[in-house]
Amino acid sequence: MKHLQGYLTIQKIRYRDILDYEIDIPQDMYNLQILKLLLQPLVENAIYHGIKHRRGRGFVRVTGREQGGMMILTVTDNGAGMTAERLSQVRESLDRDAPAEGEHGCYGLFNVNKRIQLYYNQPEGVRIQSGENGTTVSLCVPFGRREDVQGISGGR
C-alpha cells in the first residue's frame, strides 16, 4: 500500500489537471501480504491507457475486500476504455506464454497475470472488463504470510 500510495501521489502531482484517485481498502487488510508490484502496474495502465486519452478529469479507484480467505483487489478507471476487439486481443495475449512481438500496452498486465498464476498456482491471474465508460481490472489472491511473500518477492 505504501508503494501504491507513493506512486499515486507522484502521478497526482504530475497530472493534477486530469487525475483524481481514491483508495478504498479496509484498514484491517493493510496487515495482509501479497506479492510486490501487483497493483502499481494496473494503476499505471489505468492512467496511461485510459485517463490520458479522455477529455476532462479522470478518476482511478482502487478497492479491496476479503472473501473466503482471499483478497479481491480491483483497479477501475473512467478512461477511454477498450473496444470489444481490443479487449479480446488483450485477453488472448494473457493466455500466451509470452507477449506477442509488438504487442502494445500489455507487458505490465501480462507480467502481473503471470506472476499471480505462477506464485499462487492459479489458472487465472487477472480479469478485465472494459467499455466506453472505462476499464476494470481485478485480481483475487490468497492471503500470504509475510515471510512467504517476502521470500518470493525479494523484500525484507
LOBA-766888 format. One line per field, with one value per residue (C-alpha): residue number from 1; x, y, z. Coordinates in steps of 0.02 Angstrom, whole numbers. Each point is the difference from the previous one (the first is absolute). Example, Ala and Ser with C-alpha at 12.3 -4.5 7.8 and 13.67 -1.06 7.14 Angstrom:
// residues 2
num 1:2
x 615:69
y -225:172
z 390:-33
//
This chain:
// residues 156
num 1:2:3:4:5:6:7:8:9:10:11:12:13:14:15:16:17:18:19:20:21:22:23:24:25:26:27:28:29:30:31:32:33:34:35:36:37:38:39:40:41:42:43:44:45:46:47:48:49:50:51:52:53:54:55:56:57:58:59:60:61:62:63:64:65:66:67:68:69:70:71:72:73:74:75:76:77:78:79:80:81:82:83:84:85:86:87:88:89:90:91:92:93:94:95:96:97:98:99:100:101:102:103:104:105:106:107:108:109:110:111:112:113:114:115:116:117:118:119:120:121:122:123:124:125:126:127:128:129:130:131:132:133:134:135:136:137:138:139:140:141:142:143:144:145:146:147:148:149:150:151:152:153:154:155:156
x 0:142:73:-170:-39:171:-23:-173:60:135:-122:-126:134:51:-179:-84:-118:-66:18:-93:11:-69:66:-139:81:-55:131:0:63:158:80:-27:140:4:139:78:-48:-165:-107:119:11:-189:-17:135:-99:-158:88:100:-126:-162:8:124:-111:-162:-62:-16:46:31:-25:89:-72:91:-109:30:-103:20:-103:26:185:33:41:-96:84:-70:63:-135:17:-124:118:-16:-34:33:-98:-67:132:143:-65:-3:180:59:-87:77:173:-17:-25:167:167:74:-68:-9:137:-58:-145:-28:-51:-10:168:-46:-167:80:133:-126:-108:145:70:-170:-20:174:18:-176:-21:-161:-66:-61:103:-101:-174:-33:-162:-6:-119:-27:-13:169:91:2:140:-16:104:-38:142:9:68:185:109:128:151:-78:-32:167:94:-70:2:173:-60:61
y 0:120:-27:25:157:73:-38:79:154:27:-26:118:135:-37:-7:119:68:-168:-128:-37:-162:-94:-150:-95:-145:-41:39:-179:-58:106:-137:-132:-39:-23:0:169:101:-83:157:137:-63:-11:180:54:-79:87:168:-22:-98:68:168:85:-40:75:177:79:-68:-183:-105:-157:-101:-141:-111:-152:-124:-168:-149:-179:16:94:182:75:157:107:148:96:154:108:18:-32:-187:-130:-55:-178:-48:74:-79:-169:26:45:-151:-114:71:-47:-183:-9:-52:168:162:-1:100:178:-23:178:40:-176:-32:60:-88:-158:0:24:-138:-124:40:-35:-162:-63:53:-37:-151:68:-23:179:152:154:33:145:87:154:108:180:52:-67:-158:-112:-122:-114:-133:-128:-72:-97:85:-29:-4:138:-118:-99:153:82:-158:2:187:34:124:3
z 0:37:-173:-83:102:-42:-185:-4:94:-131:-144:80:5:-179:-68:122:-133:-60:141:160:95:149:95:86:90:178:130:64:-170:16:106:-135:-122:-188:-127:-31:-153:-40:11:-59:-181:-8:62:-123:-143:60:-9:-161:-103:71:87:-118:-149:62:4:171:170:24:154:60:142:89:109:105:96:86:-51:56:40:-160:-37:-145:-63:-140:-100:-92:-110:-93:-146:-185:20:-133:-150:6:-128:103:160:-87:-60:175:77:-132:34:184:-49:-90:76:-52:-71:-189:-85:-24:123:59:178:70:82:174:-4:-71:137:140:-72:-15:172:79:-98:42:181:58:-117:-72:-177:-6:47:-44:-66:-117:-45:-108:-97:-49:183:54:49:153:38:150:81:133:105:162:155:23:154:0:-10:-144:-105:39:-48:-177:-28:69:134:179
//
